[in-house]
Amino acid sequence: MTRQRNTTRDVRALRAATPASAIALALLAQAAPAQTAPAARASAPSAATVEQTAVSPPVADAAADAAEIVVTGSRLANTGFSAPTPVTVVGEQRITALANTNLGDVLVKLPAFRNTTSPVTALAATGSGGNLGARYLDLRGLGANRTLVLVEGRRFVPSSILGAVDSNLIPALLVKRTEIVTGGASAAYGSDAVSGVVNILLDRELKGIKAQIQRGITEQGDGSSLLVSLAGGFEFAGGRGHLVAGGEYSNEKAVGGCYTRDWCAREYGLVQNPDFRTNGQAANFISPNVRAATLTAAGIVNGPGALRGLQFNPDGSLGSQRFQYGTFPDIQFMVGGGTYGSNWRLAVPYLRIPIQRYSLFSNLDYDLTDDIKAFVTASYGQSKAQNRGAAFFERALTIRTDNPYIPQALRAQIPAGTTSFTFGRYGDFTLDGRDLKPTNADGKAQSFRIATGLSGSLGGSWKWDAYYQYGRSDNRILVRNVKNIANFNLAIDVVQGPNGPICRSTLTNPTNGCQPLNLFGIGQFSEAARNYAFGTPRIEQHLTQHVGAVSVTGNLAELWAGPLSVATGLEFRQDITRADADAIGQAVGWQYNNGGRYHGKITTKEIFGEASLPLARDWSFAKLLDLNGAVRHTDYSTSGQVTTWKLGLVYEPVTGVRFRGTRSRDIRAPTAQELYNPGGATPGGVTDRTTNVNATVRVRTGGNPNLVPEVATTWTGGVVLTPGGPGWLRPLRLSVDWYDISIKGAVAALAAQQIVDRCFAGATDLCALITRGSDGIISEVRALQLNLNRLITRGVDAELDYRLPLGAGKSLDFNLLGSYVKDLITVDAVGPVDRAGQTGQQYLGALGVPKWNLTATTTLQLGKFSATVENRYIPRGKYDSTLIGPEDPGYSNTLATSIASNRIAARFYTNLGLRYLVRPGTRAEVEFYGAINNLFDRDPPPSPGNTGTNPTLFDTIGRSFQVGIRARY
């Protein structure tokens, strides 16, 4: 009786929602019939569908368990491969098999995801409005804010004002399975489900106690990690109530900077050739030994010409030898020469930032009567992360010749009549040096959520569900050692005062507090001067969310081929955003981490409905034919009303062969951050295609109150094969699906390099976002939020599952996930740019996705012992789709966009997991396990961007190890 009640609760949790007119939706579509399809029952389970818990024996009756699975994609009940929308189910075994420390680490390895924001890709996260150290989920490479993340079929409060949910905050020990809908689902679940839905289902039926402890470390000895989890559940009141509670603590230490790994210590970088039109070589090329050309640790004179190359000793005196220049020196970098290890873009940031987090979760289910059920769910999560930014680096500081800190040996060489010279210098690359330290960001994020509701029966097949949810997220980022632009400029303008060096400004304003800053040498300044010129900007972001919903589901009529099932409801949502920053940041006065103060409230009212119309059952031409549909009308307080819809068809001509297809209209409304953020600024590197000069510029960001909702049109179509029967094909499951998503008015902020490139290509509207200095070099790029013309992605997803029984308690399971991306196109006034097949990334440039990739998982179960091997393949790709190499049509070295080679090598990664189960008692189970990530220690290919490679695709850490123990009683 209890098991039946709990199964019913899971079905209701996936419906999650609200009432309105059901009859108007009777001929619409979305979702397969409420009962399990015969083909699905006949098939054996697989690693991606029905999976036992990590410390349980193999499932005895797989078909029976498969019949109880209800998948996401509809508010009507569906099962596994029978859904009209493509669904991938990641079970508990896959989550635990390779000793991953959180759910996000598992999901980003699936081909449909892109590893956009994570601890290994956090370089550009500081001050971006995000949650430092967060693990956001990005389906299709369309952005994490277009992937809707649900917990138990309900919205989870966003982890930042960007609108995305940090999967780090979900306790992995309590995750029962995760369901990924790789198609638009806005009609079913509302705004943000443009590229799909990730629904995280927790183990609300847990009985007894589960515990886990795990340690990890890299082969290099850094990046140590600790994971401790505990969860328990029990029934009470004669089985009418069930309480589950759990917690998780994780502490992942930093993986050191780029020079701690041999592949990165080769100093690969993108170099510009200034004479490409005449010397027969491409305008750009990737080279090792890329070092600073106009900066040293103790300082260098960059002009006028007679003084160029004079450099200083650590004590501030003039060096005896001039700086040794390498090949192709520009205003920042060169090949060879200089000092090894001077590339600040590589030397400073962590390869993986340190994160400390914990999460708590509890759920209470209680049967008030035989027909009315109640639930209360509460969760809390907190994470703390740290990030090092690029060290102090200045190539063109103006030093006046009356500065008393100038050593006499240099003063003697200054040409007569010269009033100033340009000076370059960088600071420490580590936090424990004695000079100007790197920026050091400390981020703290907290999320709290509580939901409560009732559900019950209205008689017959009709059921109702109502709930209210409150959530709050708070984020704070403090960044130490950031240049205060105004104070710094005053501090380096020094003259001789009556009692020693003073700021020139102090002569006219004696009480301004300015402290003279001596930049000649290393650490030659006073602590007071450093504190005056540098400071700690602060950004705070707070989001409060209220959600209320009520829904009704049932069979409207019994028709010739089965019941006409409908769901209808109402939903109310209110998102309140508040952001704050220090006064200097609000005035965009810091070099990094400027923030704004603003407040925004978005109220959303929705009415929706779904219907499943069976057209045929066991007819001569159709074993099954279902028409499905959903419609949702939404009223946003900020951007007006919009209607989304979805139509789907499921056709099974014979048992084991099923065709499915959907057509949908999906939307995403701008968030308060995209609308109201007054903006900030941070440095970024861009290459000017007009002059082929690479410069560090000021990148301004900000919202746009004129944004309107983006609208997506989505097609999916595919086939599912589940042969069943008595033969060797019985355990096979194969699905192949085509998708086509076209987004009009996509809301995004173009990367600085994109703006520069598209301006060069003729997009005059984007040229207005670029500012140049008096020397003609780009000084500022305004990367504001815009409704881009169009964003398109097309491709094919495939999934294959197979289980080979090897005897009692023994089996070989195989799962293959593949993705082919035909297009990932951005269309603007100039034309399209297709980043499908781009596996490289320029510094702070736009990301692409591989043309295709594969993830294959094989698990061998031999009684108490099991071994899992995960293989992931990333094919050869382009470095940058906007550049043209000899491998591309139309190549000519005289083009400003030419590159010596525009190809990035392929990589094949293997991960290994081992587990051994012992049973010390009749109820107790203990499992010892270990895992090796990047088993063959494959280095990433050179692809210089934010680091020496593209960390969103390639492993930057190298071989690492995890060991642990799980117990259950």
Stockholm file with secondary structure:
# STOCKHOLM 1.0

chainA/1-969         MTRQRNTTRDVRALRAATPASAIALALLAQAAPAQTAPAARASAPSAATVEQTAVSPPVADAAADAAEIVVTGSRLANTGFSAPTPVTVVGEQRITALANTNLGDVLVKLPAFRNTTSPVTALAATGSGGNLGARYLDLRGLGANRTLVLVEGRRFVPSSILGAVDSNLIPALLVKRTEIVTGGASAAYGSDAVSGVVNILLDRELKGIKAQIQRGITEQGDGSSLLVSLAGGFEFAGGRGHLVAGGEYSNEKAVGGCYTRDWCAREYGLVQNPDFRTNGQAANFISPNVRAATLTAAGIVNGPGALRGLQFNPDGSLGSQRFQYGTFPDIQFMVGGGTYGSNWRLAVPYLRIPIQRYSLFSNLDYDLTDDIKAFVTASYGQSKAQNRGAAFFERALTIRTDNPYIPQALRAQIPAGTTSFTFGRYGDFTLDGRDLKPTNADGKAQSFRIATGLSGSLGGSWKWDAYYQYGRSDNRILVRNVKNIANFNLAIDVVQGPNGPICRSTLTNPTNGCQPLNLFGIGQFSEAARNYAFGTPRIEQHLTQHVGAVSVTGNLAELWAGPLSVATGLEFRQDITRADADAIGQAVGWQYNNGGRYHGKITTKEIFGEASLPLARDWSFAKLLDLNGAVRHTDYSTSGQVTTWKLGLVYEPVTGVRFRGTRSRDIRAPTAQELYNPGGATPGGVTDRTTNVNATVRVRTGGNPNLVPEVATTWTGGVVLTPGGPGWLRPLRLSVDWYDISIKGAVAALAAQQIVDRCFAGATDLCALITRGSDGIISEVRALQLNLNRLITRGVDAELDYRLPLGAGKSLDFNLLGSYVKDLITVDAVGPVDRAGQTGQQYLGALGVPKWNLTATTTLQLGKFSATVENRYIPRGKYDSTLIGPEDPGYSNTLATSIASNRIAARFYTNLGLRYLVRPGTRAEVEFYGAINNLFDRDPPPSPGNTGTNPTLFDTIGRSFQVGIRARY
#=GR chainA/1-969 SS CHHHHHHHHHHHHHHCCCCCCSGGGTTCCCSCCSSCCHHHHHSCCCTTSSCCCTTSCCCSCHHHHHHHCCCSSCSSCCCGGGCSSCEEEEEHHHHHHTTCSSHHHHHTTSTTEECCSSTTSCTTTTTTTSCTTCCCCEETTSCGGGEEEEETTEECCCSSTTSCCCGGGSCGGGEEEEEEECSCCHHHHCTTCSSEEEEEEECTTCCEEEEEEEEEEETTSCCCEEEEEEEEEEEEGGGTEEEEEEEEEEEECCEEEGGGSHHHHTCCEEEECTTTTTSSSCSEEEESCEEESSCCSSCEEEESGGGTTCBBCTTSCBCSSCCCCCBSCCSSEEESSSCTTCCHHHHSSEEECCEEEEEEEEEEEEESSSSEEEEEEEEEEEEEEEEECCCCEEEEEEEETTCTTSCHHHHTTSCTTCCEEEEEEECCSSTTSSSSCCCEEEEEEEEEEEEEEEEEEEETTEEEEEEEEEEEEEEEEEEESEEBHHHHHHHTCEEEETTEEEEHHHHHCTTSCCCCCCCSSSSCSCHHHHHHHEECCEEEEEEEEEEEEEEEEEEEEEETTEEEEEEEEEEEEEEEEEEEECHHHHTTCBSSCCCCCEEEEEEEEEEEEEEEEEEEESCSSCSEEEEEEEEEEEEETTTEEEEEEEEEEEEEEETTEEEEEEEEEEEECCCHHHHHCCCEEEEEEEEETTTTEEEEEEEEEECCTTCCCEEEEEEEEEEEECCCSSSTTTTCEEEEEEEEEEEETCEEECCHHHHHHHHHTTCHHHHTTEEECTTSCEEEEEEEEEECSEEEEEEEEEEEEEEEEEETTEEEEEEEEEEEEEEEEEECSSCEEECBTBCCCCTTCCCCBCSEEEEEEEEEEETTEEEEEEEEEECCEESCTTSBCTTSTTCCTTSTTBBSCCEECCEEEEEEEEEEEECSSSSCEEEEEEEEESTTCCCCCCCCSSSSSCTTTSCSSCCEEEEEEEEEC
#=GC SS_cons         CHHHHHHHHHHHHHHCCCCCCSGGGTTCCCSCCSSCCHHHHHSCCCTTSSCCCTTSCCCSCHHHHHHHCCCSSCSSCCCGGGCSSCEEEEEHHHHHHTTCSSHHHHHTTSTTEECCSSTTSCTTTTTTTSCTTCCCCEETTSCGGGEEEEETTEECCCSSTTSCCCGGGSCGGGEEEEEEECSCCHHHHCTTCSSEEEEEEECTTCCEEEEEEEEEEETTSCCCEEEEEEEEEEEEGGGTEEEEEEEEEEEECCEEEGGGSHHHHTCCEEEECTTTTTSSSCSEEEESCEEESSCCSSCEEEESGGGTTCBBCTTSCBCSSCCCCCBSCCSSEEESSSCTTCCHHHHSSEEECCEEEEEEEEEEEEESSSSEEEEEEEEEEEEEEEEECCCCEEEEEEEETTCTTSCHHHHTTSCTTCCEEEEEEECCSSTTSSSSCCCEEEEEEEEEEEEEEEEEEEETTEEEEEEEEEEEEEEEEEEESEEBHHHHHHHTCEEEETTEEEEHHHHHCTTSCCCCCCCSSSSCSCHHHHHHHEECCEEEEEEEEEEEEEEEEEEEEEETTEEEEEEEEEEEEEEEEEEEECHHHHTTCBSSCCCCCEEEEEEEEEEEEEEEEEEEESCSSCSEEEEEEEEEEEEETTTEEEEEEEEEEEEEEETTEEEEEEEEEEEECCCHHHHHCCCEEEEEEEEETTTTEEEEEEEEEECCTTCCCEEEEEEEEEEEECCCSSSTTTTCEEEEEEEEEEEETCEEECCHHHHHHHHHTTCHHHHTTEEECTTSCEEEEEEEEEECSEEEEEEEEEEEEEEEEEETTEEEEEEEEEEEEEEEEEECSSCEEECBTBCCCCTTCCCCBCSEEEEEEEEEEETTEEEEEEEEEECCEESCTTSBCTTSTTCCTTSTTBBSCCEECCEEEEEEEEEEEECSSSSCEEEEEEEEESTTCCCCCCCCSSSSSCTTTSCSSCCEEEEEEEEEC
//
